[in-house]
Amino acid sequence: MRIAIIGATGHGGTELLKRLQRARSEEGADLELVGVVRRQPDPDAAPYNGVEWHTLDISDTEDQPALEAALTGADAVVHLAWLIQPNHDREMLRRTNVAGTAHVLAAARKAGVGHVVCASSVGAYSPAPKDQRTKEDWPTDGIRSSHYSVDKAAQERLLDGFAKENPDIVVARLRPALMFSAGGGSEVGRYFLGRVLPRLVPRKPWLPLLAVPKEMVFQAAHTADVADAYWRVLERKAEGAFNIAAEPVIDPNALAWVFNARRVMPFPLSVLRAVVEVSWRLRLQVTDGGWVDMAANAPIMDTARAHALLGWSPQHSSLESLAEMLDGIGAGKGRKGSPPLKPR
């Protein structure tokens, strides 16, 4: 099987390459791996070795012929590329995230790819009550105040249209919860805390008091477990949407356990949102208030479909994954990644 991975050197792409390399070396899978990235990694370093690399920008229409050439001969394409920063530049984000997805789909169709697998997100869903489990048929209209959610919802519409117009191509999408791992510490810290704040994160946090809104209830998954779900989708040529998350659901009490807080104090969501938004507008930190809205309103997903059709079960709890991520941020672990795209 020839598999092309768009965004193969990011947090998720690196873990997927590890999983595919393991399938090739330990499970006897006959795999040819193709990586499509903006900047090529060291081709001699694991897990980037044994991969055919193509460097291009999926947001640039001038690179479309090169993208089509990279996907030619592939049995499957996994689209993982996504920009989160700089989130002050919405045009740049849309150009990569939404237009870039359209370019990948058009190239896959022209190249004759039979299986398209796309990284969606829990953020694509419309708001839902936290006291119920939401299945894959919940509306994916996003959360309007979150740029990430808006773009993920737009991506979902592109996938819907592509699947309808190309019934001969199998289309799958994974909707993971927040993805954590030590190896993604540098990348996640940079995307959500900037370049200065991650240095202040202790490897083993201890707080006498944790002030957090009661609405902050969300799910998480280890990036390696998400990568395993992608491999299972590829191996089975599975179709449709799959919710991916580990247990337990993370609430303020669970956060207190992770942060070793002695006491939890309820904190108004509106105040947290205002502080985050103002500090972002002043460019004191890099996370806008829409991320607070998404955390407070995104659904709690039902993962039964992934368990039943993929035979998928997470090997890490959500709390283990979050604790590992905090350790990774504090230690500066993980690939530093490519510099941000420059506006054109």
KAMO-V282042 format. One record per pair of residues at least 24 apart in sequence whose C-alpha atoms are under 7 Angstrom apart, sorted by the first residue. I is the first residue (numbers start at 1). J is the second residue. If there is no record, write none. Layout:
I,J
I,J
This chain:
1,30
1,31
1,32
1,75
2,31
2,32
2,33
2,74
2,75
2,76
3,32
3,33
3,34
3,74
3,75
3,76
3,77
4,33
4,34
4,35
4,71
4,74
4,76
4,77
4,78
5,34
5,35
5,36
5,77
5,78
5,79
6,35
6,36
6,37
6,78
6,79
6,80
6,81
7,36
7,37
7,79
7,80
7,81
8,35
8,36
8,37
10,337
11,184
11,187
12,223
12,227
13,80
15,223
15,224
15,227
16,227
17,47
18,47
19,227
19,228
20,231
39,338
58,96
58,100
58,103
59,95
59,96
59,99
59,100
67,107
68,107
68,108
68,110
68,111
71,108
71,111
72,111
72,112
74,113
75,113
75,114
75,115
76,113
76,114
76,115
76,116
77,115
77,116
77,117
78,116
78,117
78,118
79,117
79,118
79,119
80,118
80,119
84,191
85,191
92,343
94,151
97,151
98,151
98,154
98,155
101,155
102,158
114,169
114,170
115,169
115,170
115,171
115,237
116,170
116,171
116,172
117,171
117,172
117,173
118,172
118,173
118,174
119,173
119,174
119,175
120,152
120,173
120,174
120,175
121,152
121,174
121,175
121,176
121,177
122,175
122,176
122,177
122,298
123,149
123,152
123,294
123,298
124,149
124,152
124,153
125,298
126,298
127,297
127,298
127,299
128,297
128,298
128,299
129,299
130,299
130,300
132,300
133,300
133,301
133,302
134,299
134,300
134,301
134,302
135,301
135,302
136,241
136,242
136,243
143,294
145,290
145,293
146,290
146,291
146,293
146,294
147,290
170,239
171,239
171,240
172,238
172,239
172,240
172,241
173,240
173,241
173,242
174,241
174,242
174,243
174,244
175,242
175,243
175,244
176,243
176,244
176,245
177,219
177,220
177,221
177,244
177,245
178,219
178,220
178,221
179,220
179,221
179,222
179,223
180,221
180,222
180,223
180,321
180,322
180,325
181,222
181,223
181,321
181,324
181,325
182,324
182,325
182,327
182,328
182,333
182,334
183,328
183,333
183,334
184,333
184,334
185,325
185,328
185,329
185,332
185,333
185,334
186,329
186,332
186,333
186,334
186,335
186,336
187,335
187,336
187,337
189,329
192,286
192,287
193,285
193,286
193,287
194,285
194,286
198,329
198,330
199,330
201,329
201,330
202,330
203,326
203,327
203,330
203,331
204,327
205,259
205,260
206,259
206,260
206,261
207,259
207,260
207,261
207,262
208,261
208,262
208,263
209,261
209,262
209,263
209,264
209,265
210,256
210,261
210,263
210,264
210,265
211,264
211,265
211,266
211,267
212,252
212,265
212,266
212,267
213,266
213,267
213,268
213,269
214,252
214,266
215,296
216,251
216,252
216,295
216,296
217,250
217,251
217,296
218,249
218,250
218,251
218,295
218,300
219,245
219,246
219,249
219,250
219,300
220,245
220,246
220,318
221,245
221,246
221,318
221,321
222,316
222,318
222,321
225,314
225,315
229,312
232,310
233,310
242,305
242,306
243,301
243,302
243,303
243,306
244,303
245,303
246,314
246,317
246,318
247,317
247,318
248,317
248,318
258,319
258,323
